[in-house]
Amino acid sequence: MVYCVLNPAVTEATIRSTICVSGWTATVRPPTSYTDPLKVQQMDAEGLPGPVSAYEEDHRVPLELGGSPANTLNLSPEPHPASYSKDTAENAARSQVCGGADLRAAQAAFVTRWLAPYPDYR
């Protein structure tokens, strides 16, 4: 089972003042002083190989779709280059939602597609 946490400030009613505002994610993104030590801790706990620099501490439900910025259940180390291709999908999904697609449906589809290879995420 995959656990993710949503940002309660992002709803269908608030997307025009949150995720659809250019630059909004920068206002909620946690600092690397928080995510870097978390990445190391999670890599150790999960027994992930390789250097820390080979991973990005990534949001399971992206900020672009209303994922929780700092909740550890919405953050996990993701290897490069997979994290880079996921960035493109995050932006595309955000564009769809801001163009009228249902937010909750887009979140569910994103989680299903991108987290399916990680069934042990909790």
N, CA, C and O atoms as a MOPAC input file, in Angstrom:
PM7 MOZYME 1SCF
protein

 N      0.83600 1    -1.17900 1     0.00000 1
 C      0.00000 1     0.00000 1     0.00000 1
 C      0.88400 1     1.24700 1     0.00000 1
 O      1.87400 1     1.32200 1     0.72800 1
 N      0.52200 1     2.19400 1    -0.80300 1
 C      1.26300 1     3.45100 1    -0.89800 1
 C      0.55100 1     4.50500 1    -0.07000 1
 O     -0.65900 1     4.69800 1    -0.19200 1
 N      1.31100 1     5.18000 1     0.76600 1
 C      0.75600 1     6.27200 1     1.54700 1
 C      1.26100 1     7.58600 1     0.99500 1
 O      2.44700 1     7.74800 1     0.71100 1
 N      0.36200 1     8.49900 1     0.85300 1
 C      0.68000 1     9.84700 1     0.41200 1
 C     -0.14900 1    10.79700 1     1.26700 1
 O     -1.15400 1    10.40600 1     1.85900 1
 N      0.28400 1    12.03300 1     1.31900 1
 C     -0.44800 1    13.01900 1     2.10600 1
 C     -0.67700 1    14.24800 1     1.23000 1
 O      0.22700 1    14.72400 1     0.54400 1
 N     -1.89900 1    14.74000 1     1.27200 1
 C     -2.26000 1    15.91700 1     0.49600 1
 C     -2.15200 1    17.17400 1     1.33800 1
 O     -2.22000 1    17.13200 1     2.56700 1
 N     -1.98400 1    18.28000 1     0.65600 1
 C     -1.98300 1    19.59200 1     1.28500 1
 C     -3.44300 1    20.02700 1     1.43200 1
 O     -4.11900 1    20.21800 1     0.42100 1
 N     -3.94600 1    20.18700 1     2.65300 1
 C     -5.35200 1    20.55000 1     2.82200 1
 C     -5.71100 1    21.92800 1     2.26000 1
 O     -6.89000 1    22.23700 1     2.09100 1
 N     -4.70900 1    22.75000 1     1.97100 1
 C     -4.97300 1    24.07200 1     1.39800 1
 C     -5.27800 1    23.99800 1    -0.09400 1
 O     -5.73700 1    24.97600 1    -0.68500 1
 N     -5.02500 1    22.83900 1    -0.70600 1
 C     -5.25300 1    22.68600 1    -2.15000 1
 C     -6.48100 1    21.81500 1    -2.36200 1
 O     -6.47100 1    20.61500 1    -2.09100 1
 N     -7.52800 1    22.44500 1    -2.85000 1
 C     -8.77000 1    21.75000 1    -3.17500 1
 C     -9.22900 1    22.23000 1    -4.53900 1
 O     -8.65600 1    23.15600 1    -5.11500 1
 N    -10.26100 1    21.59300 1    -5.04100 1
 C    -10.82800 1    22.03200 1    -6.31700 1
 C    -11.22500 1    23.50800 1    -6.24200 1
 O    -11.11200 1    24.23900 1    -7.22500 1
 N    -11.68700 1    23.93500 1    -5.07300 1
 C    -12.13900 1    25.31900 1    -4.89300 1
 C    -10.98100 1    26.31900 1    -4.78900 1
 O    -11.18100 1    27.51600 1    -4.99500 1
 N     -9.77800 1    25.84000 1    -4.47400 1
 C     -8.65400 1    26.76400 1    -4.26200 1
 C     -7.55700 1    26.67900 1    -5.32500 1
 O     -6.56100 1    27.39600 1    -5.23100 1
 N     -7.71800 1    25.82800 1    -6.32200 1
 C     -6.60900 1    25.65000 1    -7.26900 1
 C     -6.21700 1    26.93500 1    -7.99700 1
 O     -5.05000 1    27.10400 1    -8.35100 1
 N     -7.15300 1    27.82900 1    -8.22300 1
 C     -6.84300 1    29.08400 1    -8.92900 1
 C     -5.98200 1    30.01900 1    -8.08700 1
 O     -5.34400 1    30.92400 1    -8.62500 1
 N     -5.95700 1    29.80900 1    -6.77700 1
 C     -5.11100 1    30.63900 1    -5.90100 1
 C     -3.93800 1    29.86000 1    -5.31600 1
 O     -3.16800 1    30.38800 1    -4.51300 1
 N     -3.81100 1    28.60100 1    -5.72400 1
 C     -2.69700 1    27.77900 1    -5.23000 1
 C     -1.93000 1    27.20800 1    -6.42400 1
 O     -1.11400 1    27.91100 1    -7.02200 1
 N     -2.17400 1    25.97500 1    -6.77100 1
 C     -1.32800 1    25.29300 1    -7.76300 1
 C     -1.36200 1    25.91500 1    -9.15100 1
 O     -0.41600 1    25.74000 1    -9.91800 1
 N     -2.41200 1    26.62900 1    -9.49200 1
 C     -2.48600 1    27.24000 1   -10.82300 1
 C     -1.79900 1    28.59600 1   -10.89500 1
 O     -1.76400 1    29.21600 1   -11.95800 1
 N     -1.25800 1    29.05800 1    -9.79000 1
 C     -0.50500 1    30.31400 1    -9.76400 1
 C      0.95600 1    29.99900 1   -10.04500 1
 O      1.57600 1    29.21000 1    -9.33200 1
 N      1.50000 1    30.61200 1   -11.07800 1
 C      2.91000 1    30.39800 1   -11.42000 1
 C      3.80700 1    30.74500 1   -10.22700 1
 O      3.70800 1    31.83100 1    -9.65600 1
 N      4.67700 1    29.80800 1    -9.86500 1
 C      5.60200 1    30.03300 1    -8.76200 1
 C      5.06900 1    29.65000 1    -7.39200 1
 O      5.79000 1    29.74900 1    -6.40000 1
 N      3.82200 1    29.21500 1    -7.32200 1
 C      3.23000 1    28.89000 1    -6.02300 1
 C      3.99200 1    27.79000 1    -5.29900 1
 O      4.16100 1    27.86300 1    -4.08200 1
 N      4.45500 1    26.77300 1    -6.01800 1
 C      5.13200 1    25.65900 1    -5.33700 1
 C      6.38200 1    26.12900 1    -4.59100 1
 O      6.73900 1    25.55900 1    -3.56000 1
 N      7.03500 1    27.14900 1    -5.09900 1
 C      8.22500 1    27.67700 1    -4.40900 1
 C      7.87600 1    28.25400 1    -3.04800 1
 O      8.73100 1    28.32200 1    -2.16400 1
 N      6.63600 1    28.66700 1    -2.87200 1
 C      6.22300 1    29.24700 1    -1.58800 1
 C      5.95800 1    28.18600 1    -0.53300 1
 O      5.90700 1    28.50000 1     0.65600 1
 N      5.78800 1    26.93300 1    -0.94500 1
 C      5.48900 1    25.86500 1     0.01100 1
 C      6.55600 1    24.77200 1     0.06400 1
 O      6.52600 1    23.91900 1     0.95100 1
 N      7.49700 1    24.79600 1    -0.88200 1
 C      8.53000 1    23.74900 1    -0.93500 1
 C      9.40500 1    23.80300 1     0.32100 1
 O      9.89000 1    24.87400 1     0.68600 1
 N      9.61000 1    22.66100 1     0.98600 1
 C     10.46100 1    22.67800 1     2.17800 1
 C     11.92300 1    22.91900 1     1.80500 1
 O     12.35400 1    22.56400 1     0.70900 1
 N     12.67600 1    23.51900 1     2.71100 1
 C     14.08400 1    23.80900 1     2.42300 1
 C     14.93100 1    22.53400 1     2.40700 1
 O     14.57400 1    21.53100 1     3.02400 1
 N     16.03600 1    22.59100 1     1.70500 1
 C     16.93200 1    21.43800 1     1.66300 1
 C     17.51900 1    21.12500 1     3.03900 1
 O     17.95000 1    19.99800 1     3.28400 1
 N     17.53900 1    22.10500 1     3.93200 1
 C     18.00400 1    21.83000 1     5.29400 1
 C     17.07100 1    20.83300 1     5.99500 1
 O     17.46300 1    20.19400 1     6.97200 1
 N     15.84800 1    20.70400 1     5.50000 1
 C     14.90400 1    19.70600 1     5.99900 1
 C     14.97100 1    18.42400 1     5.16700 1
 O     15.03200 1    17.32600 1     5.72100 1
 N     14.95900 1    18.56200 1     3.83100 1
 C     14.85900 1    17.37900 1     2.97300 1
 C     16.16000 1    16.59500 1     2.84700 1
 O     16.11500 1    15.37300 1     2.70100 1
 N     17.31700 1    17.25200 1     2.89700 1
 C     18.58000 1    16.51600 1     2.75800 1
 C     18.80600 1    15.51100 1     3.88600 1
 O     19.09800 1    14.35000 1     3.60300 1
 N     18.68300 1    15.91000 1     5.15500 1
 C     18.83900 1    14.91500 1     6.22700 1
 C     17.75500 1    13.82600 1     6.18300 1
 O     18.02000 1    12.66900 1     6.50600 1
 N     16.54200 1    14.20300 1     5.78400 1
 C     15.46700 1    13.22600 1     5.65800 1
 C     15.80200 1    12.19000 1     4.59000 1
 O     15.55800 1    10.99800 1     4.77400 1
 N     16.36000 1    12.65000 1     3.47900 1
 C     16.74800 1    11.74200 1     2.39900 1
 C     17.76400 1    10.72800 1     2.89900 1
 O     17.63500 1     9.53700 1     2.61500 1
 N     18.75800 1    11.17100 1     3.62900 1
 C     19.78300 1    10.27800 1     4.16500 1
 C     19.14400 1     9.25200 1     5.11000 1
 O     19.42700 1     8.05700 1     5.03200 1
 N     18.28600 1     9.73900 1     5.99200 1
 C     17.60300 1     8.86100 1     6.94800 1
 C     16.75800 1     7.81200 1     6.21600 1
 O     16.80700 1     6.63000 1     6.55700 1
 N     15.99100 1     8.23800 1     5.22200 1
 C     15.13300 1     7.31000 1     4.49400 1
 C     15.95100 1     6.33600 1     3.64500 1
 O     15.59200 1     5.16400 1     3.53400 1
 N     17.03100 1     6.80000 1     3.05600 1
 C     17.89600 1     5.89600 1     2.28400 1
 C     18.47100 1     4.81600 1     3.18300 1
 O     18.50700 1     3.64700 1     2.80100 1
 N     18.91600 1     5.18900 1     4.36000 1
 C     19.44100 1     4.21600 1     5.31400 1
 C     18.35900 1     3.22100 1     5.71800 1
 O     18.59600 1     2.01300 1     5.74000 1
 N     17.17500 1     3.73100 1     6.03500 1
 C     16.07500 1     2.87300 1     6.47400 1
 C     15.64000 1     1.89800 1     5.38000 1
 O     15.25900 1     0.76400 1     5.67100 1
 N     15.69800 1     2.34000 1     4.12700 1
 C     15.26800 1     1.50300 1     3.01200 1
 C     16.40400 1     0.68500 1     2.40700 1
 O     16.17500 1    -0.13500 1     1.51800 1
 N     17.63300 1     0.90600 1     2.88500 1
 C     18.78100 1     0.17000 1     2.36500 1
 C     19.07900 1     0.48300 1     0.91100 1
 O     19.48100 1    -0.39700 1     0.15000 1
 N     18.88200 1     1.73500 1     0.52600 1
 C     19.10100 1     2.12300 1    -0.87000 1
 C     20.59900 1     2.23800 1    -1.16800 1
 O     21.34800 1     2.81300 1    -0.37900 1
 N     21.02500 1     1.69700 1    -2.29200 1
 C     22.44700 1     1.72600 1    -2.65000 1
 C     22.84600 1     3.04800 1    -3.30600 1
 O     22.00600 1     3.83800 1    -3.73700 1
 N     24.14900 1     3.25000 1    -3.36200 1
 C     24.67700 1     4.38400 1    -4.10600 1
 C     24.81100 1     5.63300 1    -3.27700 1
 O     24.39700 1     5.68100 1    -2.11800 1
 N     25.39900 1     6.65200 1    -3.89200 1
 C     25.59100 1     7.91300 1    -3.16500 1
 C     24.27900 1     8.68200 1    -3.01200 1
 O     23.35600 1     8.53200 1    -3.81200 1
 N     24.22100 1     9.49200 1    -1.98900 1
 C     23.04600 1    10.32600 1    -1.73600 1
 C     22.75300 1    11.21800 1    -2.94500 1
 O     21.59200 1    11.49300 1    -3.24800 1
 N     23.79100 1    11.66400 1    -3.62500 1
 C     23.62000 1    12.55400 1    -4.78100 1
 C     22.91000 1    11.87500 1    -5.95700 1
 O     22.48700 1    12.55100 1    -6.89500 1
 N     22.77800 1    10.55400 1    -5.91400 1
 C     22.10600 1     9.83000 1    -6.98900 1
 C     20.58700 1     9.82800 1    -6.81200 1
 O     19.85900 1     9.25100 1    -7.61900 1
 N     20.11900 1    10.48200 1    -5.74300 1
 C     18.69200 1    10.50400 1    -5.42600 1
 C     18.20500 1    11.93100 1    -5.21200 1
 O     18.96600 1    12.83200 1    -4.85900 1
 N     16.91200 1    12.09600 1    -5.44000 1
 C     16.22600 1    13.35100 1    -5.12900 1
 C     15.17300 1    13.02900 1    -4.07500 1
 O     14.45300 1    12.03900 1    -4.20000 1
 N     15.08000 1    13.84700 1    -3.05300 1
 C     13.99300 1    13.68400 1    -2.08000 1
 C     12.75100 1    14.27200 1    -2.74600 1
 O     12.60900 1    15.48900 1    -2.86800 1
 N     11.87300 1    13.39800 1    -3.16700 1
 C     10.77800 1    13.80500 1    -4.03600 1
 C      9.43300 1    13.63700 1    -3.34400 1
 O      9.28400 1    12.83100 1    -2.42600 1
 N      8.47000 1    14.40300 1    -3.79700 1
 C      7.10800 1    14.32200 1    -3.27300 1
 C      6.35300 1    13.22900 1    -4.01000 1
 O      6.33500 1    13.20400 1    -5.24000 1
 N      5.73800 1    12.33800 1    -3.27300 1
 C      4.96300 1    11.25200 1    -3.88200 1
 C      3.77500 1    11.82100 1    -4.65300 1
 O      3.59500 1    11.51100 1    -5.83100 1
 N      2.96600 1    12.64800 1    -4.00000 1
 C      1.99600 1    13.47000 1    -4.72100 1
 C      2.70300 1    14.80600 1    -4.85300 1
 O      2.97200 1    15.46400 1    -3.84800 1
 N      3.00700 1    15.21400 1    -6.06800 1
 C      3.81400 1    16.42400 1    -6.25100 1
 C      3.12000 1    17.68500 1    -5.74400 1
 O      1.89400 1    17.76600 1    -5.66900 1
 N      3.94300 1    18.64600 1    -5.40700 1
 C      3.41000 1    19.94200 1    -4.98200 1
 C      2.51100 1    20.52700 1    -6.06400 1
 O      1.52400 1    21.19600 1    -5.76000 1
 N      2.85000 1    20.27500 1    -7.33000 1
 C      2.07300 1    20.78100 1    -8.45800 1
 C      0.64900 1    20.24000 1    -8.49000 1
 O     -0.22400 1    20.81000 1    -9.14600 1
 N      0.41500 1    19.12900 1    -7.77100 1
 C     -0.93000 1    18.55300 1    -7.70400 1
 C     -1.50100 1    18.59500 1    -6.29400 1
 O     -2.48200 1    17.91300 1    -5.99700 1
 N     -0.89200 1    19.39200 1    -5.42700 1
 C     -1.43800 1    19.54400 1    -4.08800 1
 C     -0.94900 1    18.53400 1    -3.07400 1
 O     -1.64500 1    18.23600 1    -2.10400 1
 N      0.25000 1    18.00000 1    -3.29300 1
 C      0.82700 1    17.10700 1    -2.29600 1
 C      1.32000 1    17.88600 1    -1.08700 1
 O      1.66600 1    19.06300 1    -1.18900 1
 N      1.34700 1    17.21400 1     0.05700 1
 C      1.83000 1    17.86300 1     1.27400 1
 C      3.31200 1    18.20200 1     1.12600 1
 O      4.10400 1    17.35000 1     0.72300 1
 N      3.68800 1    19.42700 1     1.44700 1
 C      5.07500 1    19.84200 1     1.26500 1
 C      6.08300 1    19.12500 1     2.15700 1
 O      7.14600 1    18.72500 1     1.68100 1
 N      5.77100 1    18.95500 1     3.43900 1
 C      6.79700 1    18.49000 1     4.37300 1
 C      6.46700 1    17.20600 1     5.11600 1
 O      7.30600 1    16.70700 1     5.86600 1
 N      5.29000 1    16.66300 1     4.93700 1
 C      4.94300 1    15.43600 1     5.64200 1
 C      5.81200 1    14.29500 1     5.11800 1
 O      5.89300 1    14.07300 1     3.91000 1
 N      6.45300 1    13.57900 1     6.02400 1
 C      7.38400 1    12.51300 1     5.61700 1
 C      6.69200 1    11.38100 1     4.87100 1
 O      7.34900 1    10.63100 1     4.15000 1
 N      5.38400 1    11.24200 1     5.02900 1
 C      4.66800 1    10.21500 1     4.27500 1
 C      4.45400 1    10.62400 1     2.82100 1
 O      4.00100 1     9.81600 1     2.01000 1
 N      4.77400 1    11.85600 1     2.49000 1
 C      4.67000 1    12.30300 1     1.10400 1
 C      6.03900 1    12.57700 1     0.49200 1
 O      6.12600 1    13.10200 1    -0.61800 1
 N      7.09100 1    12.23100 1     1.19200 1
 C      8.44700 1    12.44600 1     0.70400 1
 C      9.21400 1    11.12700 1     0.72100 1
 O      9.09400 1    10.33800 1     1.65800 1
 N     10.00000 1    10.90100 1    -0.32300 1
 C     10.83000 1     9.69900 1    -0.36400 1
 C     11.94900 1     9.90100 1    -1.37800 1
 O     11.80500 1    10.66800 1    -2.33000 1
 N     13.07400 1     9.20300 1    -1.16700 1
 C     14.18500 1     9.31400 1    -2.11000 1
 C     13.84200 1     8.61300 1    -3.42400 1
 O     13.39100 1     7.46800 1    -3.43600 1
 N     14.06100 1     9.31100 1    -4.50400 1
 C     13.81500 1     8.74300 1    -5.82800 1
 C     15.09100 1     8.85100 1    -6.64600 1
 O     15.70700 1     9.91600 1    -6.69500 1
 N     15.49500 1     7.75900 1    -7.28900 1
 C     16.74700 1     7.79700 1    -8.05200 1
 C     16.64400 1     8.64300 1    -9.31700 1
 O     15.59300 1     8.72400 1    -9.95300 1
 N     17.75700 1     9.26400 1    -9.65700 1
 C     17.86900 1     9.92600 1   -10.96000 1
 C     18.16100 1     8.82200 1   -11.97200 1
 O     18.79900 1     7.84800 1   -11.57200 1
 N     17.77700 1     8.87200 1   -13.19200 1
 C     17.08400 1     9.95100 1   -13.88000 1
 C     15.55900 1     9.85200 1   -13.80100 1
 O     14.86400 1    10.69100 1   -14.37400 1
 N     15.02600 1     8.84900 1   -13.10500 1
 C     13.56900 1     8.70400 1   -13.02500 1
 C     12.91500 1     9.96000 1   -12.46400 1
 O     11.82700 1    10.34300 1   -12.89400 1
 N     13.57400 1    10.59900 1   -11.51000 1
 C     12.98100 1    11.79300 1   -10.90300 1
 C     12.84000 1    12.92400 1   -11.91400 1
 O     11.91800 1    13.73500 1   -11.81800 1
 N     13.75300 1    12.98100 1   -12.88500 1
 C     13.67600 1    14.04100 1   -13.88700 1
 C     12.49200 1    13.83000 1   -14.83000 1
 O     11.79700 1    14.78400 1   -15.18200 1
 N     12.26600 1    12.58300 1   -15.23700 1
 C     11.13600 1    12.32900 1   -16.13600 1
 C      9.81400 1    12.53400 1   -15.39900 1
 O      8.81800 1    12.92500 1   -16.00900 1
 N      9.79900 1    12.27600 1   -14.10800 1
 C      8.59600 1    12.49700 1   -13.31300 1
 C      8.26200 1    13.98600 1   -13.25200 1
 O      7.08700 1    14.35300 1   -13.21300 1
 N      9.28400 1    14.84800 1   -13.24300 1
 C      9.05700 1    16.29200 1   -13.21600 1
 C      8.21400 1    16.74500 1   -14.40900 1
 O      7.31800 1    17.57700 1   -14.26300 1
 N      8.50300 1    16.20000 1   -15.57500 1
 C      7.75400 1    16.54200 1   -16.78000 1
 C      6.29200 1    16.12700 1   -16.63200 1
 O      5.38700 1    16.86800 1   -17.01600 1
 N      6.07000 1    14.94700 1   -16.07800 1
 C      4.70300 1    14.46000 1   -15.87300 1
 C      3.96400 1    15.30200 1   -14.83800 1
 O      2.76200 1    15.52900 1   -14.97300 1
 N      4.66500 1    15.76400 1   -13.81200 1
 C      4.05300 1    16.61700 1   -12.79400 1
 C      3.52700 1    17.90500 1   -13.41800 1
 O      2.40400 1    18.32800 1   -13.14100 1
 N      4.34200 1    18.51600 1   -14.25300 1
 C      3.94400 1    19.77300 1   -14.89500 1
 C      2.77900 1    19.56500 1   -15.86600 1
 O      1.88500 1    20.40500 1   -15.96600 1
 N      2.80200 1    18.43300 1   -16.57900 1
 C      1.71800 1    18.13900 1   -17.51000 1
 C      0.40500 1    17.91900 1   -16.75900 1
 O     -0.64800 1    18.38600 1   -17.19400 1
 N      0.46900 1    17.21000 1   -15.63200 1
 C     -0.74100 1    16.95900 1   -14.84400 1
 C     -1.28800 1    18.26000 1   -14.26400 1
 O     -2.50000 1    18.47300 1   -14.23500 1
 N     -0.41100 1    19.10900 1   -13.81400 1
 C     -0.82500 1    20.42400 1   -13.29200 1
 C     -1.53400 1    21.21500 1   -14.38500 1
 O     -2.57800 1    21.82000 1   -14.14200 1
 N     -0.96800 1    21.21000 1   -15.58500 1
 C     -1.59000 1    21.92600 1   -16.71000 1
 C     -2.98200 1    21.38200 1   -17.00600 1
 O     -3.89500 1    22.14600 1   -17.31800 1
 N     -3.14700 1    20.06800 1   -16.90800 1
 C     -4.45300 1    19.47200 1   -17.14800 1
 C     -5.46300 1    19.93000 1   -16.09600 1
 O     -6.59500 1    20.28600 1   -16.42500 1
 N     -5.04200 1    19.91800 1   -14.82600 1
 C     -5.93700 1    20.34000 1   -13.75100 1
 C     -6.29700 1    21.81700 1   -13.91300 1
 O     -7.46000 1    22.19800 1   -13.78200 1
 N     -5.30900 1    22.62900 1   -14.19400 1
 C     -5.57700 1    24.06000 1   -14.35700 1
 C     -6.39500 1    24.33900 1   -15.61600 1
 O     -6.99100 1    25.40700 1   -15.75300 1
 N     -6.41900 1    23.37600 1   -16.52700 1
 C     -7.23400 1    23.49000 1   -17.73000 1
 C     -8.64200 1    22.92700 1   -17.57300 1
 O     -9.43900 1    22.96600 1   -18.51000 1
 N     -8.94900 1    22.39800 1   -16.37500 1
 C    -10.30600 1    21.92900 1   -16.12500 1
 C    -10.44400 1    20.48200 1   -15.68400 1
 O    -11.53700 1    20.06000 1   -15.30700 1
 N     -9.36200 1    19.71100 1   -15.72200 1
 C     -9.45000 1    18.32200 1   -15.26500 1
 C     -9.67500 1    18.27200 1   -13.75200 1
 O     -9.27300 1    19.18000 1   -13.02300 1
 N    -10.31500 1    17.21000 1   -13.29700 1
 C    -10.63100 1    17.04200 1   -11.87600 1
 C     -9.34900 1    16.81600 1   -11.06700 1
 O     -8.55100 1    15.93800 1   -11.39600 1
 N     -9.16000 1    17.59700 1   -10.02900 1
 C     -7.96100 1    17.53000 1    -9.18800 1
 C     -7.78800 1    16.15600 1    -8.56700 1
 O     -6.71900 1    15.56000 1    -8.69700 1
 N     -8.80500 1    15.63700 1    -7.89500 1
 C     -8.67500 1    14.34400 1    -7.20500 1
 C     -8.40600 1    13.21300 1    -8.18900 1
 O     -7.62900 1    12.30700 1    -7.88900 1
 N     -9.02900 1    13.25200 1    -9.34400 1
 C     -8.78800 1    12.22500 1   -10.36200 1
 C     -7.35100 1    12.30400 1   -10.86000 1
 O     -6.71300 1    11.27300 1   -11.07400 1
 N     -6.83800 1    13.51200 1   -11.04600 1
 C     -5.44800 1    13.68200 1   -11.49800 1
 C     -4.47600 1    13.19600 1   -10.42900 1
 O     -3.46900 1    12.56700 1   -10.75500 1
 N     -4.76100 1    13.47800 1    -9.15900 1
 C     -3.90100 1    12.99800 1    -8.07600 1
 C     -3.87200 1    11.47100 1    -8.05500 1
 O     -2.80200 1    10.86900 1    -7.95900 1
 N     -5.04000 1    10.85000 1    -8.14500 1
 C     -5.12900 1     9.38900 1    -8.11200 1
 C     -4.40500 1     8.76500 1    -9.29500 1
 O     -3.69000 1     7.77500 1    -9.14000 1
 N     -4.58900 1     9.33900 1   -10.46900 1
 C     -3.92400 1     8.81600 1   -11.66200 1
 C     -2.41000 1     8.94800 1   -11.54500 1
 O     -1.66900 1     8.05500 1   -11.95700 1
 N     -1.95600 1    10.05900 1   -10.98500 1
 C     -0.51800 1    10.28200 1   -10.82900 1
 C      0.08000 1     9.24000 1    -9.88400 1
 O      1.10500 1     8.63100 1   -10.19300 1
 N     -0.55100 1     9.04300 1    -8.75500 1
 C     -0.05700 1     8.06900 1    -7.77600 1
 C     -0.04800 1     6.67000 1    -8.38200 1
 O      0.91800 1     5.92500 1    -8.21900 1
 N     -1.12300 1     6.31700 1    -9.07900 1
 C     -1.20400 1     4.99100 1    -9.68300 1
 C     -0.07500 1     4.77000 1   -10.68400 1
 O      0.55700 1     3.71300 1   -10.69300 1
 N      0.17300 1     5.75300 1   -11.51300 1
 C      1.19400 1     5.59400 1   -12.55600 1
 C      2.60800 1     5.61900 1   -11.99100 1
 O      3.40900 1     4.73800 1   -12.30400 1
 N      2.92500 1     6.59700 1   -11.17900 1
 C      4.31100 1     6.80900 1   -10.77900 1
 C      4.74400 1     6.02500 1    -9.55200 1
 O      5.93700 1     5.79500 1    -9.35600 1
 N      3.80300 1     5.61500 1    -8.73100 1
 C      4.20300 1     4.88400 1    -7.53100 1
 C      3.93500 1     3.39100 1    -7.62100 1
 O      4.26300 1     2.65500 1    -6.69100 1
 N      3.35500 1     2.92900 1    -8.70600 1
 C      3.10800 1     1.49600 1    -8.88000 1
 C      4.38200 1     0.65400 1    -8.73500 1
 O      4.30300 1    -0.45000 1    -8.19500 1
 N      5.55400 1     1.12200 1    -9.19400 1
 C      6.76100 1     0.30600 1    -9.03900 1
 C      7.26900 1     0.20900 1    -7.59200 1
 O      8.22100 1    -0.52100 1    -7.31900 1
 N      6.63900 1     0.94000 1    -6.67200 1
 C      7.10600 1     0.97100 1    -5.28200 1
 C      6.00500 1     0.51000 1    -4.32600 1
 O      5.52600 1     1.29600 1    -3.50900 1
 N      5.59800 1    -0.77200 1    -4.42300 1
 C      4.46300 1    -1.23000 1    -3.60900 1
 C      4.72300 1    -1.23900 1    -2.11200 1
 O      3.77900 1    -1.32000 1    -1.32600 1
 N      5.97800 1    -1.15700 1    -1.70400 1
 C      6.28700 1    -1.21300 1    -0.28100 1
 C      6.30400 1     0.15300 1     0.38700 1
 O      6.53800 1     0.23600 1     1.59300 1
 N      6.06200 1     1.23100 1    -0.36100 1
 C      6.01600 1     2.55200 1     0.26800 1
 C      4.92100 1     2.54800 1     1.32900 1
 O      3.84500 1     1.98600 1     1.12900 1
 N      5.21100 1     3.17500 1     2.44000 1
 C      4.22100 1     3.26600 1     3.49900 1
 C      4.00600 1     4.71100 1     3.87200 1
 O      3.20100 1     5.00700 1     4.75500 1

